[in-house]
């Protein structure tokens, strides 16, 4: 059982070893992040962004990294059919054939073979100024051992979705991956990031994904977190949008004992558009989901929307924190956020915290949040037409989630994501 930390814990973790066969500047940046981590420490409930969380992860973060790939794990049932698949098994990169028109490799390989291309982006993604706000992302920047580098050249439209699958199959294993994705001018990418574990044991993933959308580029980015019920899943996602870029971000969470997502979408160019969707549904006792999403409007004529839904069962706890920032001296901004939650048991607990920070005048912003229960009248109506109580509840929950799934245009990806959520839903009990 993970217990609460009542005072600021000074890190007792061992300093990360320098990476081998990488440029000197890379290890210097990692060390700068380690020093920042030593200064700020791990988060506690005294920190505003962690005030709802009873969590002491020091011991979990001291787990050892995997030393090898488990020989039994070659193909996972979490693989998306008809996709370009890239895998990390226990933190180790598994190269597979990819189109010659794009670059798909590990961060370690990119530092050796594509340093001129990758360095400007890595220098931006490894900025230590946010060490206090995102302490675990800072720890990732100090201690990651590898990650994915994906580059989509200008005007390239990748025909198939690209799936990044991170699987864990060793007990008491810690993984820290640092991914970098660049979508160049007027390019398009369908990207699915899947986290999966095949064992029921404590594992820790503390990962970061940085995405840069250049002018006129588009991405449909889907994340599925389906780890085992004993896992700890921590993720930081930063999406930088240039002029006239478009991002559709999807987050689906139904796994892990504790799951924390910090997502920052930064609209830096005029005409940028961002849409963020999420659906979390917890099934096992004592699961905790902690979702933090920020959309930052730093340019005029930008638009954004957040639309998240959640379902919590017995003894589940959840947090949704949506933040909209409208910077000074910009105009013609449209932004909205919505969060709806269903509690299927009186022991479930949900905290929804919308935030609006507006420093400009020419804006249209709105927000809404609800926390409630299933409509008993609707359950009665369905039972009166021959459905069992479980079937009636299942029908209502399916309708509740469909509003998110129906926004996915890619049929292949939609079917894949609904399969994982549907399988869990069929095995759950209110």
C-alpha positions in Angstrom: 0.0 0.0 0.0 1.4 3.4 -0.9 1.3 5.7 2.1 1.0 9.5 2.3 4.1 11.7 2.6 3.5 14.5 5.1 6.8 16.4 4.7 8.9 17.3 1.7 11.0 14.2 1.1 14.6 14.9 0.3 15.5 12.6 -2.6 17.4 9.5 -1.5 17.7 8.2 -5.0 21.1 7.4 -6.5 22.4 9.9 -9.0 21.8 8.7 -12.6 24.9 7.4 -14.4 25.9 9.3 -17.5 24.7 7.9 -20.8 27.4 6.2 -22.9 28.0 7.1 -26.5 26.1 10.4 -26.5 27.3 14.0 -26.9 28.7 15.7 -23.9 25.9 18.4 -23.9 23.3 15.6 -23.4 24.8 14.4 -20.1 25.4 18.0 -19.0 21.6 18.7 -19.5 20.7 15.6 -17.6 23.0 16.6 -14.7 21.4 20.1 -14.6 18.0 18.4 -14.2 19.3 16.2 -11.5 20.6 19.2 -9.5 17.2 20.8 -9.9 15.5 17.7 -8.7 17.8 17.6 -5.6 16.8 21.2 -4.9 13.0 20.8 -5.2 12.5 17.2 -4.1 9.4 15.0 -4.7 5.9 16.4 -4.6 3.7 16.2 -1.5 0.2 17.4 -0.6 1.7 20.7 0.4 2.1 21.4 -3.4 -1.1 22.8 -5.0 -0.9 20.4 -8.0 -0.6 17.4 -5.7 -2.9 18.4 -2.8 -5.5 15.6 -3.5 -2.9 12.8 -3.6 -1.8 10.6 -0.7 1.3 9.3 -2.4 4.9 8.5 -1.3 6.7 7.1 -4.3 10.3 7.3 -3.0 10.5 3.6 -2.5 8.9 2.8 -5.8 11.3 5.1 -7.6 14.2 3.2 -6.1 13.3 0.1 -8.1 16.0 -1.1 -10.5 15.7 -0.7 -14.2 15.4 -3.9 -16.3 18.7 -5.4 -17.3 17.3 -7.3 -20.3 14.2 -8.1 -22.4 12.2 -11.0 -21.2 12.6 -13.7 -23.8 9.0 -14.8 -23.7 7.7 -11.4 -24.8 7.9 -11.0 -28.6 4.4 -9.9 -29.6 1.7 -8.3 -27.5 -2.0 -8.5 -27.9 -2.0 -4.7 -27.5 -0.5 -4.2 -30.9 -2.7 -2.3 -33.3 -3.3 -4.2 -36.6 -2.4 -2.4 -39.9 0.0 0.0 -38.2 3.7 0.9 -38.1 4.6 -0.6 -34.7 7.5 0.6 -32.5 8.0 -1.2 -29.2 9.9 -0.7 -26.0 9.9 -3.9 -23.9 11.0 -3.4 -20.3 12.5 -0.1 -21.5 14.5 -1.6 -24.4 13.9 -0.4 -28.0 12.7 -3.0 -30.5 13.3 -1.8 -34.0 10.9 -2.8 -36.8 10.8 -1.8 -40.5 9.4 1.7 -41.2 8.9 3.7 -44.4 12.1 5.3 -45.7 10.4 8.7 -45.9 10.4 9.1 -42.1 12.9 8.7 -39.3 12.0 6.2 -36.6 14.7 5.3 -34.1 15.7 5.4 -30.5 16.8 8.6 -28.9 20.2 7.0 -28.3 20.6 6.3 -32.0 19.3 9.7 -33.0 22.0 11.4 -30.8 24.6 9.5 -32.8 23.2 9.7 -36.3 20.9 12.7 -36.3 22.4 15.1 -33.8 22.0 18.2 -35.9 18.3 17.5 -36.3 17.5 16.4 -32.8 19.6 18.9 -30.7 17.5 22.0 -31.1 14.4 20.2 -30.0 16.0 18.3 -27.1 17.6 21.5 -25.8 14.0 23.0 -25.7 12.4 19.9 -24.1 15.0 19.7 -21.4 14.5 23.1 -19.9 14.9 23.0 -16.2 12.8 26.0 -15.4 9.6 23.9 -14.8 11.4 21.6 -12.3 9.3 22.8 -9.4 5.9 22.6 -11.3 6.7 19.2 -12.9 9.1 17.5 -10.5 8.6 14.0 -11.9 9.0 15.2 -15.5 12.2 16.8 -14.3 13.3 13.5 -12.8 12.6 11.8 -16.1 14.8 14.4 -17.9 17.6 13.6 -15.4 17.4 9.8 -15.5 15.9 8.6 -18.8 17.9 5.9 -20.5 16.3 5.9 -23.9 13.1 6.8 -25.8 11.6 7.2 -29.3 12.7 9.7 -31.9 10.1 10.1 -34.6 10.5 12.7 -37.4 7.9 13.3 -40.1 9.4 15.4 -42.9 7.6 18.4 -44.5 4.6 17.6 -46.6 4.6 14.0 -45.6 1.4 12.2 -44.9 2.0 8.8 -43.3 -0.5 6.4 -44.7 -0.8 4.1 -41.6 -1.0 5.0 -37.9 2.2 4.7 -36.0 1.9 2.9 -32.7 4.4 3.2 -29.8 3.9 0.3 -27.5 5.6 0.2 -24.1 5.3 -3.2 -22.4 6.5 -4.3 -19.0 6.9 -8.0 -18.2 9.3 -8.0 -15.2 8.2 -7.5 -11.6 9.4 -4.6 -9.6 10.9 -2.8 -12.6 11.3 0.9 -13.1 11.3 2.5 -16.6 12.0 6.1 -17.7 11.6 6.8 -21.4 11.9 10.2 -23.0 10.2 10.5 -26.4 10.5 13.2 -29.0 8.2 13.6 -32.0 8.6 16.3 -34.7 5.9 16.8 -37.4 7.4 19.2 -39.9 5.6 21.8 -42.1 2.3 20.6 -43.6 2.9 17.0 -42.6 0.3 14.7 -41.0 0.6 12.0 -38.4 -1.8 9.5 -36.7 0.1 8.4 -33.5 -1.0 5.9 -30.9 0.9 5.6 -27.6 0.0 2.4 -25.7 1.2 1.4 -22.2 0.6 -2.2 -21.2 1.9 -4.7 -18.7 1.5 -8.5 -18.7 2.2 -9.2 -15.0 0.3 -8.3 -11.8 3.1 -6.8 -9.9 4.5 -3.4 -8.9 6.1 -1.6 -11.8 6.9 2.0 -12.3 6.8 4.0 -15.6 7.9 7.6 -15.4 7.8 8.8 -19.0 7.8 12.0 -21.0 6.6 12.7 -24.5 7.4 16.0 -26.3 5.7 16.8 -29.6 6.6 19.7 -31.9 4.1 20.6 -34.6 5.6 22.9 -37.2 3.6 25.4 -39.4 0.5 23.8 -41.0 1.1 20.4 -39.6 -1.5 18.1 -38.0 -1.5 15.2 -35.5 -4.2 12.9 -34.1 -2.5 11.7 -31.0 -4.1 8.8 -28.9 -2.8 7.5 -25.6 -4.1 4.3 -24.0 -2.9 3.5 -20.5 -3.8 -0.1 -19.7 -1.2 -1.2 -17.1 -1.8 -3.8 -14.3 -3.7 -2.9 -11.1 -0.5 -2.7 -9.1 1.4 -0.4 -11.4 2.4 3.2 -11.0 2.1 5.2 -14.2 3.4 8.8 -14.4 3.5 10.7 -17.7 4.3 14.2 -18.8 3.2 15.3 -22.3 4.2 18.6 -23.9 2.8 19.6 -27.3 4.2 22.8 -29.0 2.0 24.1 -31.8 3.2 26.5 -34.4 1.2 28.7 -36.8 -1.9 27.1 -38.3 -1.1 23.7 -36.8 -3.9 21.3 -35.6 -3.8 18.8 -32.7 -6.4 16.3 -31.6 -5.3 14.7 -28.4 -7.0 11.7 -26.8 -6.3 10.1 -23.4 -7.9 6.8 -22.4 -7.0 5.5 -18.9 -8.3 2.3 -17.2 -5.2 0.7 -15.7 -2.6 1.1 -12.9 -3.0 1.5 -9.2 -1.9 5.1 -9.5 -2.0 7.0 -12.8 -0.8 10.6 -13.2 -0.9 12.6 -16.5 0.4 16.1 -16.8 -0.4 17.4 -20.3 0.6 20.8 -21.6 -0.6 22.0 -25.0 1.2 25.3 -25.9 -0.4 27.3 -28.8 2.5 29.5 -29.9 1.5 30.3 -33.5 -1.5 32.2 -34.9 -4.4 30.1 -36.1 -3.4 27.0 -34.1 -6.2 24.7 -33.0 -6.2 22.2 -30.2 -8.8 19.7 -29.2 -8.3 17.5 -26.1 -10.5 14.5 -25.3 -10.3 12.0 -22.4 -12.1 9.0 -20.9 -11.1 7.3 -17.7 -12.9 4.3 -16.2 -11.5 2.6 -13.1 -12.5 -0.9 -12.2 -10.3 -2.3 -9.4 -10.5 -1.3 -5.7 -8.2 1.6 -4.6 -7.3 2.7 -8.1 -6.4 6.4 -8.4 -6.5 8.5 -11.6 -5.0 12.0 -11.6 -5.4 14.0 -14.8 -4.0 17.5 -15.3 -4.4 19.3 -18.6 -3.2 22.8 -19.5 -3.9 24.6 -22.7 -1.8 27.8 -23.1 -2.9 30.4 -25.6 0.2 32.5 -26.4 -0.9 33.6 -29.9 -3.9 35.4 -31.4 -6.7 33.7 -33.4 -6.2 30.4 -31.6 -8.9 27.9 -30.5 -9.0 25.1 -28.0 -11.4 22.7 -26.3 -11.2 20.1 -23.5 -13.8 17.4 -23.2 -13.1 14.7 -20.5 -15.4 12.1 -19.0 -14.8 9.6 -16.2 -16.5 6.6 -14.5 -15.4 5.5 -11.0 -16.4 2.4 -9.1 -16.0 1.4 -5.4 -13.1 3.0 -3.5 -11.8 4.6 -6.7 -10.5 8.2 -6.5 -10.0 10.6 -9.3 -8.8 14.1 -10.0 -9.4 16.2 -13.1 -7.7 19.6 -13.3 -8.2 21.6 -16.5 -6.4 24.9 -16.9 -6.9 27.5 -19.6 -4.4 30.3 -19.9 -5.0 33.3 -22.2 -1.9 35.4 -22.3 -1.7 39.2 -22.5 -1.9 41.3 -25.7 -3.6 38.6 -27.8 -7.0 38.6 -29.4 -9.7 36.5 -31.1 -9.5 33.6 -28.7 -12.0 30.8 -28.3 -11.6 28.2 -25.5 -13.8 25.9 -23.5 -13.5 23.0 -21.1 -16.0 20.3 -20.0 -15.6 17.5 -17.4 -18.4 15.0 -16.6 -18.0 12.2 -14.1 -20.2 9.3 -12.9 -19.7 7.7 -9.5 -21.1 4.2 -9.3 -20.6 3.7 -5.6 -20.9 6.0 -2.6 -17.3 5.1 -1.7 -15.9 6.5 -4.9 -14.5 10.1 -4.8 -13.9 12.6 -7.5 -12.4 16.1 -7.5 -12.9 18.3 -10.5 -11.0 21.6 -10.6 -11.5 23.9 -13.6 -9.2 26.9 -13.9 -9.3 30.0 -16.2 -6.5 32.6 -16.3 -7.5 35.3 -18.7 -5.2 38.3 -19.3 -6.8 39.6 -22.6 -10.1 41.1 -23.5 -11.1 39.7 -26.9 -11.9 36.2 -25.8 -14.7 33.7 -25.6 -14.2 31.2 -22.8 -16.5 28.8 -20.9 -16.2 25.8 -18.6 -18.4 23.3 -16.9 -18.0 20.3 -14.6 -20.4 17.7 -13.1 -20.1 14.8 -10.7 -23.1 12.6 -10.3 -24.7 9.1 -10.4 -26.5 7.1 -13.0 -30.1 8.2 -13.6 -32.3 5.7 -11.6 -35.3 6.5 -13.8 -33.3 5.6 -16.9 -32.2 2.3 -15.3 -35.9 1.6 -14.4 -37.0 2.4 -18.0 -34.5 -0.1 -19.5 -35.4 -2.8 -17.0 -39.0 -2.3 -17.8 -38.2 -3.3 -21.3 -36.6 -6.6 -20.4 -32.9 -5.7 -19.6 -31.3 -6.9 -16.4 -29.9 -4.3 -14.0 -26.3 -5.1 -15.1 -27.3 -4.8 -18.8 -29.1 -1.5 -18.2 -26.1 -0.1 -16.4 -23.8 -1.3 -19.2 -26.1 0.3 -21.8 -26.0 3.7 -20.0 -22.3 3.6 -19.5 -21.7 2.8 -23.1 -23.8 5.8 -24.1 -21.9 8.0 -21.6 -18.6 7.0 -23.2 -19.7 7.1 -26.8 -19.7 10.9 -26.8 -15.9 10.7 -26.6 -15.3 7.7 -28.9 -17.5 9.2 -31.6 -15.1 12.1 -32.1 -12.4 9.7 -33.4 -12.4 9.7 -37.2 -10.0 6.8 -37.7 -12.1 3.7 -37.6 -9.2 1.3 -37.0 -8.0 3.3 -34.0 -11.6 3.8 -32.7 -12.2 0.0 -32.9 -9.0 -0.7 -31.1 -9.6 1.7 -28.2 -13.2 0.6 -27.8 -12.1 -3.0 -27.6 -9.9 -2.4 -24.7 -12.4 -0.2 -22.8 -15.3 -2.5 -23.7 -13.4 -5.6 -22.4 -12.9 -3.9 -19.1 -16.4 -2.6 -18.9 -17.9 -6.1 -19.5 -15.9 -7.5 -16.6 -16.7 -4.7 -14.1 -19.4 -4.6 -11.5 -21.0 -1.5 -10.1 
